[in-house]
Amino acid sequence: MKQKEKIRIGCGAGFSGDRLEPAVILAEKGDLDYLVLECLAERTIALAQKRKAIDPAQGYDPLLERRIALLLPLLKKNKIRLITNMGAANPVAAAGKIIEIAKRQGISVKVAAVTGDDVLKSISGDEIAMETGNPISRSGQVISANAYLGADAILPALETGADIIITGRVADPSLFVAPLVHEFGWSLDDVDIIAKGTVIGHLMECAGQITGGYFADPVKKPIENMSTLGHPFADVCSDGSATISKVGKTGGNITLATVKEQLLYEVTNPYQYLTPDVSADFTTVYLKQDGKNRIKVTGGSGNKKPSTLKVSIGYKAGFTGEGEITYAGASARERAQLAGEIIQQRLKSQFPDLRTDYIGHTSVHPSSLANGYQPYEVRLRVAGKTDTADEAAIIGEEVEALYTNGPAGGGGVRKYINEVIGIVSILVDRNKVKSSVIVKNYEH
């Protein structure tokens, strides 16, 4: 098959709860070859595993049905292939749901589900957590263990000719590297070209962040029309260079500043950005403004991929109890502080790690930065971590009791109980993680 010289990949989502319409605009007006939806994070997949444990038919992204229902007609009409990790904890069930949607819409579709990232059954509990240096069993009851697969796991799915490739836990840049390898015939052993693809994938993976979302500051870094923020696409050449842009008349800006911020986002060592595909050196990347909302990306070099894969471990970490109440008007700060002292005196012995925040005064910055500032209103938030839901409830109950047992003028009480899912990471021998592909078809 003759290899292409250039392809266009759009990113329509950068996290599970991202807006729906930017992907629709990309599919409708972006003239794409591929659309990627990156919808998975460490805690996201642990929570998905929790849903799957309750109902084996669940565990995929909660917005999958709405996203696919909107996108499927456009994908087929414009011959765009979709790659997404919305399969989360259950890619096979997600593929089945997509087939259901296709049947309802009367659209033929071929879906390939990538599996193998779920390695829970092979975890002993004795593995050492990277964050704590202790066996993961000490953290709490392990409920999920998902390895970060790479582009090599996605390639067999692309080779089936599927319209939609749906995965579980895959490294974010690998969602973009895989179609580049597939279309350009790149070798996975060519570390420099794979590093270039990884740079592009990393720049694209957070969607609206590179067009000004999360970047914007109305005083120092203003961004245009953020209410209609567009998501990016990349025109990628077979030599690994790319130009990043967006659909015309969508909001946001793509500038050297937005791209530089995204290049460094979540990068602890720019000389050695590790993925399952490569160890990428971001210090050799070059960026150039190539017109309004157009950035040319070249460079990037690589070293051999790691011999291990990172595995995200989810565990039960107890419960949090929270309570909030607002004080407004004269002496709002003093009344809120008195309320906080009352709760501390009543609960500190039962909840040693009880946290008290004065939202609007000291909840984000320390009081030393307030410089005598007297807020007109303060919301008291009290939170603590417990082993049981019943214990967690006590915190909110005590805050609610401040209505008549606390300072004057308290109002707007809210109380919460949440089960906490903790996350730690381990490394496993990559040769022990085996991926596979399951294909589902519907012919209308």
Secondary structure, DSSP 8 states (H G I E B T S, - for coil): ----SEEEEEEEESSTT--SHHHHHHHHHS--SEEEE----HHHHHHHHHHHHH-TT--S-TTHHHHHHHHHHHHHHTT-EEEE-TTTT-HHHHHHHHHHHHHHHT--EEEEEEE--B-GGG--S-SB-TTTSSBGGGT--EEEEEE-B-HHHHHHHHHTT-SEEEESSB-TTHHHHHHHHHHHT--TT-HHHHHHHHHHHHHHTTGGGGGTTTT-BTTTB--S-GGGB--EEEEEETTS-EEEEE-TT-B----HHHHHHHHHTT-S-TT-EE-SS-EEEEEEEEEEE-STT-EEEEEEEEE---SEEEEEEEEEEEEEEEEEEEEESTTHHHHHHHHHHHHHHHHTTT-TT-EEEEETTTSSS-GGGSTT---SEEEEEEEEEESSHHHHHHHHHHHHTHHHHSSTT-EEEEEEEEEEEEEEEEEEEGGG---EEEEEEE--
